[in-house]
Amino acid sequence: MNRKIIVNHKEFKMEKMSADTYMEYLELAEQIDAATSERASKRYSRQEIEAMMLFICKAYGNQFTVDELKDAESGLDAAGIVIEFNMIDMGIAEEMNKRMDKMMKNFQSGK
């Protein structure tokens, strides 16, 4: 994946995500989706935002802390945290599409 994030004025790259980590992401995302769909407000809870932040740190190999991630001056704002969490899935989809395109090109050229 080519996901990058800027935290504490430094750019961090998300390395290859293991299947176990991705399954953990899917489980957390499903829990959050189910919980928000049941609430009238549809807002995220404090616990859900905290879980998102913890997972973002994990996805980036704990190269930064939750405190650095949520720092008002050099971290992400609330919208940025929610977007970054949801973009993890988009990053996986983009990587899949790239690999499929490469496979198709190799197949068409006989490689």
N, CA, C and O atoms as CSV, one atom per row, in Angstrom:
chain,resi,resn,atom,element,x,y,z
A,1,MET,N,N,0.845,-1.190,0.000
A,1,MET,CA,C,0.000,0.000,0.000
A,1,MET,C,C,0.876,1.233,0.000
A,1,MET,O,O,2.001,1.218,0.500
A,2,ASN,N,N,0.352,2.281,-0.558
A,2,ASN,CA,C,1.092,3.533,-0.626
A,2,ASN,C,C,0.503,4.608,0.269
A,2,ASN,O,O,0.655,5.797,-0.014
A,3,ARG,N,N,-0.161,4.218,1.332
A,3,ARG,CA,C,-0.744,5.210,2.231
A,3,ARG,C,C,0.355,5.917,2.989
A,3,ARG,O,O,1.312,5.300,3.458
A,4,LYS,N,N,0.200,7.226,3.099
A,4,LYS,CA,C,1.138,8.047,3.864
A,4,LYS,C,C,0.347,8.983,4.752
A,4,LYS,O,O,-0.795,9.333,4.455
A,5,ILE,N,N,0.972,9.383,5.843
A,5,ILE,CA,C,0.318,10.271,6.790
A,5,ILE,C,C,1.380,11.219,7.340
A,5,ILE,O,O,2.542,10.840,7.490
A,6,ILE,N,N,0.979,12.435,7.635
A,6,ILE,CA,C,1.889,13.389,8.258
A,6,ILE,C,C,1.430,13.614,9.687
A,6,ILE,O,O,0.318,14.078,9.939
A,7,VAL,N,N,2.311,13.274,10.617
A,7,VAL,CA,C,2.057,13.425,12.047
A,7,VAL,C,C,3.309,14.033,12.665
A,7,VAL,O,O,4.426,13.591,12.395
A,8,ASN,N,N,3.113,15.035,13.481
A,8,ASN,CA,C,4.235,15.682,14.157
A,8,ASN,C,C,5.263,16.190,13.143
A,8,ASN,O,O,6.471,16.108,13.364
A,9,HIS,N,N,4.753,16.718,12.025
A,9,HIS,CA,C,5.561,17.308,10.954
A,9,HIS,C,C,6.474,16.296,10.262
A,9,HIS,O,O,7.452,16.687,9.624
A,10,LYS,N,N,6.171,15.014,10.378
A,10,LYS,CA,C,6.942,13.964,9.720
A,10,LYS,C,C,5.995,13.119,8.883
A,10,LYS,O,O,4.844,12.893,9.257
A,11,GLU,N,N,6.498,12.657,7.749
A,11,GLU,CA,C,5.701,11.783,6.898
A,11,GLU,C,C,6.005,10.324,7.239
A,11,GLU,O,O,7.163,9.919,7.344
A,12,PHE,N,N,4.944,9.554,7.407
A,12,PHE,CA,C,5.074,8.135,7.712
A,12,PHE,C,C,4.383,7.336,6.619
A,12,PHE,O,O,3.321,7.719,6.127
A,13,LYS,N,N,4.999,6.222,6.246
A,13,LYS,CA,C,4.440,5.354,5.217
A,13,LYS,C,C,3.878,4.098,5.876
A,13,LYS,O,O,4.491,3.526,6.778
A,14,MET,N,N,2.716,3.686,5.415
A,14,MET,CA,C,2.131,2.434,5.892
A,14,MET,C,C,2.787,1.291,5.125
A,14,MET,O,O,2.725,1.230,3.897
A,15,GLU,N,N,3.399,0.411,5.854
A,15,GLU,CA,C,4.046,-0.738,5.231
A,15,GLU,C,C,2.998,-1.793,4.889
A,15,GLU,O,O,1.808,-1.613,5.145
A,16,LYS,N,N,3.455,-2.876,4.318
A,16,LYS,CA,C,2.579,-3.989,3.953
A,16,LYS,C,C,1.757,-4.427,5.172
A,16,LYS,O,O,2.299,-4.650,6.254
A,17,MET,N,N,0.463,-4.543,4.976
A,17,MET,CA,C,-0.428,-4.937,6.069
A,17,MET,C,C,-0.654,-6.446,6.022
A,17,MET,O,O,-0.994,-7.002,4.978
A,18,SER,N,N,-0.461,-7.094,7.157
A,18,SER,CA,C,-0.669,-8.544,7.220
A,18,SER,C,C,-2.163,-8.858,7.131
A,18,SER,O,O,-3.012,-8.003,7.382
A,19,ALA,N,N,-2.453,-10.085,6.772
A,19,ALA,CA,C,-3.852,-10.520,6.701
A,19,ALA,C,C,-4.508,-10.434,8.076
A,19,ALA,O,O,-5.673,-10.051,8.185
A,20,ASP,N,N,-3.763,-10.789,9.126
A,20,ASP,CA,C,-4.321,-10.718,10.478
A,20,ASP,C,C,-4.677,-9.287,10.867
A,20,ASP,O,O,-5.728,-9.042,11.460
A,21,THR,N,N,-3.803,-8.347,10.534
A,21,THR,CA,C,-4.077,-6.944,10.852
A,21,THR,C,C,-5.280,-6.451,10.060
A,21,THR,O,O,-6.114,-5.718,10.593
A,22,TYR,N,N,-5.377,-6.846,8.790
A,22,TYR,CA,C,-6.521,-6.429,7.986
A,22,TYR,C,C,-7.816,-7.028,8.529
A,22,TYR,O,O,-8.845,-6.352,8.552
A,23,MET,N,N,-7.777,-8.274,8.963
A,23,MET,CA,C,-8.980,-8.882,9.541
A,23,MET,C,C,-9.371,-8.179,10.837
A,23,MET,O,O,-10.556,-8.041,11.138
A,24,GLU,N,N,-8.380,-7.739,11.598
A,24,GLU,CA,C,-8.660,-6.958,12.803
A,24,GLU,C,C,-9.335,-5.633,12.427
A,24,GLU,O,O,-10.272,-5.190,13.091
A,25,TYR,N,N,-8.841,-5.012,11.351
A,25,TYR,CA,C,-9.459,-3.776,10.856
A,25,TYR,C,C,-10.914,-4.033,10.464
A,25,TYR,O,O,-11.809,-3.281,10.850
A,26,LEU,N,N,-11.142,-5.093,9.701
A,26,LEU,CA,C,-12.503,-5.404,9.251
A,26,LEU,C,C,-13.448,-5.610,10.428
A,26,LEU,O,O,-14.579,-5.125,10.421
A,27,GLU,N,N,-12.979,-6.330,11.431
A,27,GLU,CA,C,-13.805,-6.581,12.615
A,27,GLU,C,C,-14.152,-5.271,13.321
A,27,GLU,O,O,-15.304,-5.049,13.695
A,28,LEU,N,N,-13.156,-4.409,13.499
A,28,LEU,CA,C,-13.390,-3.124,14.154
A,28,LEU,C,C,-14.328,-2.254,13.320
A,28,LEU,O,O,-15.251,-1.644,13.860
A,29,ALA,N,N,-14.098,-2.195,12.015
A,29,ALA,CA,C,-14.951,-1.386,11.137
A,29,ALA,C,C,-16.398,-1.881,11.170
A,29,ALA,O,O,-17.331,-1.079,11.190
A,30,GLU,N,N,-16.580,-3.193,11.177
A,30,GLU,CA,C,-17.934,-3.758,11.242
A,30,GLU,C,C,-18.610,-3.424,12.567
A,30,GLU,O,O,-19.796,-3.097,12.595
A,31,GLN,N,N,-17.858,-3.505,13.665
A,31,GLN,CA,C,-18.414,-3.156,14.979
A,31,GLN,C,C,-18.843,-1.691,15.008
A,31,GLN,O,O,-19.920,-1.361,15.502
A,32,ILE,N,N,-17.996,-0.825,14.477
A,32,ILE,CA,C,-18.309,0.607,14.465
A,32,ILE,C,C,-19.516,0.878,13.576
A,32,ILE,O,O,-20.409,1.633,13.959
A,33,ASP,N,N,-19.551,0.267,12.390
A,33,ASP,CA,C,-20.692,0.457,11.483
A,33,ASP,C,C,-21.994,-0.010,12.125
A,33,ASP,O,O,-23.014,0.674,12.035
A,34,ALA,N,N,-21.960,-1.171,12.771
A,34,ALA,CA,C,-23.166,-1.706,13.415
A,34,ALA,C,C,-23.627,-0.800,14.542
A,34,ALA,O,O,-24.821,-0.532,14.679
A,35,ALA,N,N,-22.690,-0.328,15.346
A,35,ALA,CA,C,-23.049,0.527,16.485
A,35,ALA,C,C,-23.616,1.865,16.027
A,35,ALA,O,O,-24.605,2.341,16.585
A,36,THR,N,N,-23.003,2.474,15.020
A,36,THR,CA,C,-23.495,3.783,14.569
A,36,THR,C,C,-24.835,3.656,13.859
A,36,THR,O,O,-25.653,4.574,13.919
A,37,SER,N,N,-25.073,2.534,13.186
A,37,SER,CA,C,-26.357,2.382,12.498
A,37,SER,C,C,-27.504,2.188,13.486
A,37,SER,O,O,-28.658,2.471,13.165
A,38,GLU,N,N,-27.187,1.707,14.687
A,38,GLU,CA,C,-28.220,1.501,15.708
A,38,GLU,C,C,-28.551,2.772,16.478
A,38,GLU,O,O,-29.613,2.865,17.094
A,39,ARG,N,N,-27.656,3.747,16.448
A,39,ARG,CA,C,-27.877,4.991,17.194
A,39,ARG,C,C,-28.652,5.983,16.344
A,39,ARG,O,O,-28.458,6.070,15.132
A,40,ALA,N,N,-29.517,6.714,16.987
A,40,ALA,CA,C,-30.294,7.730,16.273
A,40,ALA,C,C,-29.395,8.839,15.741
A,40,ALA,O,O,-29.647,9.371,14.660
A,41,SER,N,N,-28.353,9.193,16.485
A,41,SER,CA,C,-27.498,10.322,16.100
A,41,SER,C,C,-26.538,9.988,14.968
A,41,SER,O,O,-26.092,10.895,14.266
A,42,LYS,N,N,-26.211,8.734,14.771
A,42,LYS,CA,C,-25.261,8.265,13.756
A,42,LYS,C,C,-23.848,8.800,13.968
A,42,LYS,O,O,-22.984,8.618,13.110
A,43,ARG,N,N,-23.605,9.456,15.095
A,43,ARG,CA,C,-22.263,9.958,15.398
A,43,ARG,C,C,-21.418,8.843,15.981
A,43,ARG,O,O,-21.929,7.854,16.505
A,44,TYR,N,N,-20.100,9.029,15.874
A,44,TYR,CA,C,-19.179,8.084,16.501
A,44,TYR,C,C,-19.088,8.375,17.987
A,44,TYR,O,O,-19.190,9.527,18.410
A,45,SER,N,N,-18.898,7.340,18.769
A,45,SER,CA,C,-18.709,7.515,20.207
A,45,SER,C,C,-17.236,7.803,20.493
A,45,SER,O,O,-16.372,7.623,19.635
A,46,ARG,N,N,-16.976,8.249,21.705
A,46,ARG,CA,C,-15.594,8.486,22.135
A,46,ARG,C,C,-14.773,7.201,22.010
A,46,ARG,O,O,-13.642,7.224,21.526
A,47,GLN,N,N,-15.348,6.088,22.447
A,47,GLN,CA,C,-14.643,4.809,22.392
A,47,GLN,C,C,-14.326,4.407,20.949
A,47,GLN,O,O,-13.267,3.841,20.679
A,48,GLU,N,N,-15.232,4.698,20.036
A,48,GLU,CA,C,-14.997,4.359,18.630
A,48,GLU,C,C,-13.871,5.195,18.037
A,48,GLU,O,O,-13.036,4.676,17.296
A,49,ILE,N,N,-13.842,6.484,18.357
A,49,ILE,CA,C,-12.757,7.348,17.877
A,49,ILE,C,C,-11.430,6.880,18.470
A,49,ILE,O,O,-10.417,6.832,17.771
A,50,GLU,N,N,-11.434,6.536,19.757
A,50,GLU,CA,C,-10.209,6.039,20.396
A,50,GLU,C,C,-9.740,4.741,19.731
A,50,GLU,O,O,-8.543,4.557,19.509
A,51,ALA,N,N,-10.667,3.852,19.416
A,51,ALA,CA,C,-10.318,2.599,18.739
A,51,ALA,C,C,-9.760,2.877,17.346
A,51,ALA,O,O,-8.809,2.225,16.915
A,52,MET,N,N,-10.348,3.843,16.641
A,52,MET,CA,C,-9.830,4.225,15.324
A,52,MET,C,C,-8.391,4.718,15.436
A,52,MET,O,O,-7.532,4.328,14.646
A,53,MET,N,N,-8.133,5.578,16.423
A,53,MET,CA,C,-6.786,6.124,16.590
A,53,MET,C,C,-5.783,5.021,16.914
A,53,MET,O,O,-4.684,4.998,16.361
A,54,LEU,N,N,-6.156,4.119,17.797
A,54,LEU,CA,C,-5.266,3.001,18.130
A,54,LEU,C,C,-4.961,2.160,16.899
A,54,LEU,O,O,-3.825,1.731,16.693
A,55,PHE,N,N,-5.988,1.928,16.080
A,55,PHE,CA,C,-5.765,1.103,14.904
A,55,PHE,C,C,-4.919,1.832,13.866
A,55,PHE,O,O,-4.071,1.212,13.224
A,56,ILE,N,N,-5.128,3.119,13.690
A,56,ILE,CA,C,-4.297,3.881,12.746
A,56,ILE,C,C,-2.829,3.760,13.146
A,56,ILE,O,O,-1.966,3.516,12.303
A,57,CYS,N,N,-2.556,3.930,14.427
A,57,CYS,CA,C,-1.172,3.780,14.909
A,57,CYS,C,C,-0.641,2.386,14.585
A,57,CYS,O,O,0.490,2.242,14.120
A,58,LYS,N,N,-1.451,1.368,14.830
A,58,LYS,CA,C,-1.033,-0.011,14.548
A,58,LYS,C,C,-0.793,-0.212,13.057
A,58,LYS,O,O,0.193,-0.837,12.666
A,59,ALA,N,N,-1.681,0.309,12.230
A,59,ALA,CA,C,-1.560,0.145,10.782
A,59,ALA,C,C,-0.272,0.765,10.248
A,59,ALA,O,O,0.290,0.293,9.259
A,60,TYR,N,N,0.186,1.813,10.902
A,60,TYR,CA,C,1.437,2.468,10.507
A,60,TYR,C,C,2.627,1.947,11.310
A,60,TYR,O,O,3.658,2.615,11.389
A,61,GLY,N,N,2.496,0.782,11.896
A,61,GLY,CA,C,3.598,0.148,12.590
A,61,GLY,C,C,4.011,0.836,13.875
A,61,GLY,O,O,5.165,0.745,14.293
A,62,ASN,N,N,3.061,1.529,14.506
A,62,ASN,CA,C,3.339,2.255,15.758
A,62,ASN,C,C,4.539,3.194,15.625
A,62,ASN,O,O,5.341,3.333,16.548
A,63,GLN,N,N,4.644,3.834,14.459
A,63,GLN,CA,C,5.711,4.807,14.224
A,63,GLN,C,C,5.434,6.124,14.948
A,63,GLN,O,O,6.320,6.970,15.071
A,64,PHE,N,N,4.206,6.290,15.423
A,64,PHE,CA,C,3.802,7.465,16.195
A,64,PHE,C,C,2.773,7.008,17.215
A,64,PHE,O,O,2.213,5.917,17.102
A,65,THR,N,N,2.531,7.841,18.199
A,65,THR,CA,C,1.604,7.490,19.283
A,65,THR,C,C,0.228,8.101,19.039
A,65,THR,O,O,0.060,8.963,18.177
A,66,VAL,N,N,-0.736,7.646,19.801
A,66,VAL,CA,C,-2.076,8.236,19.739
A,66,VAL,C,C,-2.007,9.710,20.119
A,66,VAL,O,O,-2.670,10.541,19.498
A,67,ASP,N,N,-1.214,10.040,21.130
A,67,ASP,CA,C,-1.081,11.445,21.534
A,67,ASP,C,C,-0.529,12.300,20.401
A,67,ASP,O,O,-0.982,13.427,20.202
A,68,GLU,N,N,0.442,11.779,19.657
A,68,GLU,CA,C,0.974,12.522,18.508
A,68,GLU,C,C,-0.074,12.617,17.404
A,68,GLU,O,O,-0.219,13.660,16.766
A,69,LEU,N,N,-0.801,11.530,17.182
A,69,LEU,CA,C,-1.820,11.497,16.137
A,69,LEU,C,C,-2.910,12.528,16.381
A,69,LEU,O,O,-3.373,13.170,15.438
A,70,LYS,N,N,-3.328,12.694,17.630
A,70,LYS,CA,C,-4.444,13.601,17.925
A,70,LYS,C,C,-4.001,14.987,18.376
A,70,LYS,O,O,-4.837,15.810,18.752
A,71,ASP,N,N,-2.698,15.257,18.342
A,71,ASP,CA,C,-2.197,16.564,18.751
A,71,ASP,C,C,-2.840,17.664,17.901
A,71,ASP,O,O,-2.859,17.580,16.673
A,72,ALA,N,N,-3.359,18.682,18.563
A,72,ALA,CA,C,-4.089,19.756,17.874
A,72,ALA,C,C,-3.213,20.521,16.888
A,72,ALA,O,O,-3.714,21.005,15.873
A,73,GLU,N,N,-1.933,20.639,17.161
A,73,GLU,CA,C,-1.037,21.417,16.299
A,73,GLU,C,C,-0.414,20.594,15.176
A,73,GLU,O,O,-0.296,21.071,14.047
A,74,SER,N,N,-0.016,19.363,15.481
A,74,SER,CA,C,0.772,18.618,14.498
A,74,SER,C,C,0.191,17.252,14.135
A,74,SER,O,O,0.829,16.473,13.426
A,75,GLY,N,N,-1.003,16.964,14.612
A,75,GLY,CA,C,-1.643,15.692,14.298
A,75,GLY,C,C,-2.827,15.885,13.368
A,75,GLY,O,O,-2.915,16.881,12.650
A,76,LEU,N,N,-3.724,14.935,13.390
A,76,LEU,CA,C,-4.937,15.019,12.574
A,76,LEU,C,C,-6.074,15.580,13.411
A,76,LEU,O,O,-6.129,15.385,14.625
A,77,ASP,N,N,-6.976,16.276,12.743
A,77,ASP,CA,C,-8.185,16.720,13.434
A,77,ASP,C,C,-9.189,15.562,13.435
A,77,ASP,O,O,-8.911,14.491,12.896
A,78,ALA,N,N,-10.336,15.784,14.034
A,78,ALA,CA,C,-11.336,14.713,14.167
A,78,ALA,C,C,-11.736,14.144,12.808
A,78,ALA,O,O,-11.808,12.926,12.641
A,79,ALA,N,N,-11.994,15.014,11.847
A,79,ALA,CA,C,-12.385,14.537,10.518
A,79,ALA,C,C,-11.250,13.745,9.875
A,79,ALA,O,O,-11.487,12.726,9.226
A,80,GLY,N,N,-10.028,14.213,10.057
A,80,GLY,CA,C,-8.870,13.523,9.496
A,80,GLY,C,C,-8.692,12.125,10.060
A,80,GLY,O,O,-8.298,11.205,9.343
A,81,ILE,N,N,-8.981,11.967,11.335
A,81,ILE,CA,C,-8.870,10.648,11.973
A,81,ILE,C,C,-9.899,9.690,11.380
A,81,ILE,O,O,-9.568,8.556,11.032
A,82,VAL,N,N,-11.137,10.141,11.267
A,82,VAL,CA,C,-12.191,9.289,10.709
A,82,VAL,C,C,-11.881,8.954,9.250
A,82,VAL,O,O,-12.042,7.810,8.825
A,83,ILE,N,N,-11.439,9.945,8.492
A,83,ILE,CA,C,-11.108,9.712,7.080
A,83,ILE,C,C,-9.948,8.730,6.958
A,83,ILE,O,O,-10.010,7.791,6.165
A,84,GLU,N,N,-8.895,8.942,7.736
A,84,GLU,CA,C,-7.724,8.050,7.658
A,84,GLU,C,C,-8.109,6.611,7.993
A,84,GLU,O,O,-7.652,5.680,7.330
A,85,PHE,N,N,-8.935,6.421,9.002
A,85,PHE,CA,C,-9.380,5.074,9.360
A,85,PHE,C,C,-10.126,4.432,8.190
A,85,PHE,O,O,-9.870,3.278,7.846
A,86,ASN,N,N,-11.039,5.171,7.585
A,86,ASN,CA,C,-11.822,4.622,6.478
A,86,ASN,C,C,-10.994,4.429,5.214
A,86,ASN,O,O,-11.307,3.561,4.399
A,87,MET,N,N,-9.950,5.218,5.042
A,87,MET,CA,C,-9.107,5.096,3.853
A,87,MET,C,C,-8.229,3.845,3.887
A,87,MET,O,O,-7.673,3.460,2.858
A,88,ILE,N,N,-8.096,3.216,5.031
A,88,ILE,CA,C,-7.334,1.964,5.094
A,88,ILE,C,C,-7.949,0.952,4.142
A,88,ILE,O,O,-7.233,0.283,3.397
A,89,ASP,N,N,-9.266,0.837,4.159
A,89,ASP,CA,C,-9.965,-0.082,3.261
A,89,ASP,C,C,-9.764,0.323,1.805
A,89,ASP,O,O,-9.579,-0.531,0.938
A,90,MET,N,N,-9.801,1.617,1.543
A,90,MET,CA,C,-9.590,2.110,0.179
A,90,MET,C,C,-8.174,1.780,-0.295
A,90,MET,O,O,-7.968,1.455,-1.464
A,91,GLY,N,N,-7.207,1.864,0.608
A,91,GLY,CA,C,-5.827,1.531,0.258
A,91,GLY,C,C,-5.676,0.073,-0.139
A,91,GLY,O,O,-4.950,-0.249,-1.079
A,92,ILE,N,N,-6.359,-0.804,0.575
A,92,ILE,CA,C,-6.342,-2.232,0.234
A,92,ILE,C,C,-6.969,-2.441,-1.142
A,92,ILE,O,O,-6.440,-3.197,-1.957
A,93,ALA,N,N,-8.087,-1.779,-1.403
A,93,ALA,CA,C,-8.768,-1.909,-2.696
A,93,ALA,C,C,-7.885,-1.398,-3.833
A,93,ALA,O,O,-7.826,-2.017,-4.895
A,94,GLU,N,N,-7.201,-0.278,-3.620
A,94,GLU,CA,C,-6.303,0.264,-4.646
A,94,GLU,C,C,-5.168,-0.712,-4.942
A,94,GLU,O,O,-4.818,-0.934,-6.101
A,95,GLU,N,N,-4.598,-1.291,-3.894
A,95,GLU,CA,C,-3.508,-2.260,-4.068
A,95,GLU,C,C,-4.001,-3.482,-4.835
A,95,GLU,O,O,-3.296,-3.994,-5.705
A,96,MET,N,N,-5.198,-3.949,-4.519
A,96,MET,CA,C,-5.778,-5.082,-5.236
A,96,MET,C,C,-5.952,-4.756,-6.713
A,96,MET,O,O,-5.613,-5.565,-7.576
A,97,ASN,N,N,-6.482,-3.568,-7.002
A,97,ASN,CA,C,-6.685,-3.162,-8.391
A,97,ASN,C,C,-5.366,-3.086,-9.150
A,97,ASN,O,O,-5.292,-3.506,-10.305
A,98,LYS,N,N,-4.322,-2.554,-8.510
A,98,LYS,CA,C,-3.008,-2.481,-9.157
A,98,LYS,C,C,-2.491,-3.872,-9.497
A,98,LYS,O,O,-1.983,-4.107,-10.593
A,99,ARG,N,N,-2.626,-4.780,-8.554
A,99,ARG,CA,C,-2.136,-6.138,-8.781
A,99,ARG,C,C,-2.940,-6.844,-9.864
A,99,ARG,O,O,-2.383,-7.584,-10.674
A,100,MET,N,N,-4.245,-6.617,-9.877
A,100,MET,CA,C,-5.089,-7.225,-10.913
A,100,MET,C,C,-4.729,-6.674,-12.287
A,100,MET,O,O,-4.653,-7.427,-13.258
A,101,ASP,N,N,-4.507,-5.360,-12.374
A,101,ASP,CA,C,-4.098,-4.754,-13.647
A,101,ASP,C,C,-2.788,-5.357,-14.134
A,101,ASP,O,O,-2.640,-5.662,-15.317
A,102,LYS,N,N,-1.846,-5.526,-13.225
A,102,LYS,CA,C,-0.552,-6.106,-13.584
A,102,LYS,C,C,-0.727,-7.542,-14.067
A,102,LYS,O,O,-0.107,-7.951,-15.050
A,103,MET,N,N,-1.567,-8.303,-13.380
A,103,MET,CA,C,-1.821,-9.682,-13.793
A,103,MET,C,C,-2.451,-9.729,-15.181
A,103,MET,O,O,-2.086,-10.563,-16.009
A,104,MET,N,N,-3.399,-8.828,-15.428
A,104,MET,CA,C,-4.058,-8.791,-16.738
A,104,MET,C,C,-3.064,-8.445,-17.843
A,104,MET,O,O,-3.090,-9.051,-18.914
A,105,LYS,N,N,-2.190,-7.478,-17.588
A,105,LYS,CA,C,-1.185,-7.098,-18.588
A,105,LYS,C,C,-0.233,-8.258,-18.850
A,105,LYS,O,O,0.109,-8.536,-19.999
A,106,ASN,N,N,0.193,-8.931,-17.790
A,106,ASN,CA,C,1.078,-10.085,-17.958
A,106,ASN,C,C,0.379,-11.208,-18.711
A,106,ASN,O,O,0.989,-11.867,-19.553
A,107,PHE,N,N,-0.889,-11.426,-18.415
A,107,PHE,CA,C,-1.658,-12.469,-19.088
A,107,PHE,C,C,-1.802,-12.151,-20.572
A,107,PHE,O,O,-1.642,-13.024,-21.424
A,108,GLN,N,N,-2.107,-10.886,-20.869
A,108,GLN,CA,C,-2.301,-10.483,-22.258
A,108,GLN,C,C,-1.007,-10.534,-23.061
A,108,GLN,O,O,-1.031,-10.771,-24.269
A,109,SER,N,N,0.127,-10.311,-22.389
A,109,SER,CA,C,1.410,-10.343,-23.104
A,109,SER,C,C,2.043,-11.734,-23.061
A,109,SER,O,O,3.124,-11.938,-23.613
A,110,GLY,N,N,1.383,-12.683,-22.416
A,110,GLY,CA,C,1.863,-14.055,-22.370
A,110,GLY,C,C,2.949,-14.309,-21.345
A,110,GLY,O,O,3.647,-15.319,-21.429
A,111,LYS,N,N,3.108,-13.415,-20.379
A,111,LYS,CA,C,4.153,-13.595,-19.352
A,111,LYS,C,C,3.615,-14.304,-18.142
A,111,LYS,O,O,4.353,-14.538,-17.185
